[in-house]
Amino acid sequence: MEAYAKNKSDPDACAKELKTVVPLLPASHFQLLKYVCRFLLDVAEREDRNKMGHVALAIVFGPNLFRLSDGLIALQEQALTNGATAVLLQRYGDVFGEAAGKRRRKPDKPLPFEEHLKKKKKKRKKSRQQDRVTVYGDIETGCG
């Protein structure tokens, strides 16, 4: 937040400062922040359908990405968190060092419900067969 507070009028300088600060996070925190920002960027790219652009997403998710103080001070800090989150999204490539055009693989489409039930039924049947082998050992029963 301090990086944004110092450079809120200059998004380029803010992104540059965030680029030096963000990698100082513990590795797991860095990867999680990068993943969440990439996900939010994917959401923002569909703004025409979901009405959620960079700023709207920053307002919603910013307070969850940064720890805020308690009380009235938190309300003042929230503007900073929203701005910093917006810069993380708008300048994702600069902050995280990825080329702007680099794309992740699209997620697989979910299975239709009927297909899901078929898969679940197969798994259950396979599990029962494994349980039967466990109960009867190596003896083949011919029951089915």
C-alpha positions in Angstrom: 0.0 0.0 0.0 2.9 2.3 0.7 4.1 1.9 -2.9 0.7 3.1 -4.1 0.4 5.9 -1.6 3.8 7.3 -2.7 3.0 7.1 -6.4 -0.8 7.1 -6.8 -0.8 10.0 -9.3 1.7 8.1 -11.6 0.6 4.5 -12.4 3.9 3.7 -14.2 6.0 4.6 -11.1 3.5 2.7 -8.9 3.8 -0.4 -11.1 7.6 -0.1 -11.0 7.6 0.2 -7.2 5.1 -2.7 -6.8 7.4 -4.8 -9.1 10.2 -4.4 -6.6 8.0 -5.0 -3.5 5.8 -7.9 -4.6 8.6 -10.4 -5.1 9.7 -9.8 -1.5 6.6 -11.7 -0.3 7.1 -15.3 0.8 7.0 -17.6 -2.2 3.6 -19.1 -1.5 2.0 -15.6 -0.9 3.6 -14.3 -4.1 2.2 -17.3 -6.1 -1.3 -16.9 -4.6 -1.3 -13.1 -5.3 -0.2 -13.7 -8.9 -2.9 -16.4 -9.3 -5.7 -14.3 -7.9 -4.6 -11.3 -9.9 -4.5 -13.4 -13.1 -8.0 -14.8 -12.3 -9.3 -11.3 -11.7 -7.7 -10.1 -14.9 -9.6 -12.9 -16.8 -12.8 -11.7 -15.2 -12.1 -8.0 -16.1 -11.5 -9.1 -19.7 -15.2 -10.1 -19.8 -16.4 -6.7 -18.5 -18.8 -6.4 -21.4 -20.7 -9.4 -20.0 -20.2 -9.2 -16.3 -19.9 -5.4 -15.7 -16.8 -5.9 -13.6 -13.8 -3.9 -14.8 -10.4 -3.4 -13.1 -11.7 -0.7 -10.7 -14.9 -2.6 -9.7 -12.9 -5.8 -9.0 -10.3 -3.8 -7.0 -13.0 -2.3 -4.9 -14.5 -5.8 -4.1 -11.2 -7.7 -3.7 -8.7 -5.1 -2.6 -9.6 -5.3 1.1 -9.2 -9.0 1.0 -5.8 -8.9 -0.5 -4.3 -6.4 2.0 -4.5 -6.4 5.8 -6.3 -3.3 7.0 -6.2 -1.6 10.4 -9.2 -1.6 12.7 -11.7 1.2 13.0 -11.9 4.4 11.0 -8.3 4.1 9.9 -9.3 1.1 7.8 -11.7 3.2 5.8 -8.9 5.5 4.9 -6.6 2.6 4.0 -9.3 1.0 1.9 -8.9 3.7 -0.8 -5.2 2.8 -0.9 -5.9 -0.9 -1.1 -8.4 -0.4 -3.9 -5.9 1.7 -5.9 -3.1 -0.7 -5.4 -5.2 -3.6 -6.4 -6.3 -1.7 -9.5 -2.7 -1.1 -10.5 -1.9 -4.8 -9.9 -4.6 -5.7 -12.3 -4.1 -3.0 -14.9 -0.3 -3.4 -14.9 -0.2 -7.2 -14.3 2.4 -7.8 -16.9 4.7 -5.1 -15.6 4.4 -6.1 -11.9 4.6 -9.9 -12.3 7.0 -9.9 -15.2 4.8 -11.6 -17.7 4.3 -10.5 -21.3 1.0 -8.8 -21.6 -0.1 -11.2 -24.4 0.8 -14.4 -22.5 -2.3 -16.4 -22.0 -3.1 -19.4 -19.8 -4.8 -22.4 -21.1 -8.5 -22.1 -21.0 -10.1 -24.2 -18.3 -11.9 -27.3 -19.4 -15.7 -27.0 -19.8 -17.6 -28.7 -17.0 -19.2 -32.0 -17.8 -23.0 -32.1 -18.4 -24.7 -33.4 -15.3 -25.6 -36.7 -16.9 -21.9 -37.3 -17.8 -21.0 -36.4 -14.2 -23.4 -39.0 -12.9 -22.0 -41.7 -15.2 -18.5 -41.0 -14.1 -19.6 -41.0 -10.4 -21.4 -44.3 -10.9 -18.3 -45.9 -12.6 -16.1 -44.7 -9.7 -18.5 -46.2 -7.1 -18.6 -49.5 -9.0 -14.9 -49.6 -9.2 -14.6 -48.8 -5.5 -17.1 -51.7 -4.6 -15.0 -54.1 -6.7 -11.8 -53.0 -4.9 -13.7 -53.5 -1.5 -14.8 -57.0 -2.7 -11.2 -57.9 -3.5 -10.1 -56.6 -0.1 -12.8 -58.7 1.7 -12.3 -61.9 -0.2 -8.6 -61.6 -0.8 -7.4 -63.3 -4.0 -10.4 -65.6 -4.3 -12.5 -64.8 -7.4 -16.2 -65.2 -6.5 -17.9 -65.0 -9.9 -20.5 -62.8 -8.2 -21.2 -59.6 -10.0 
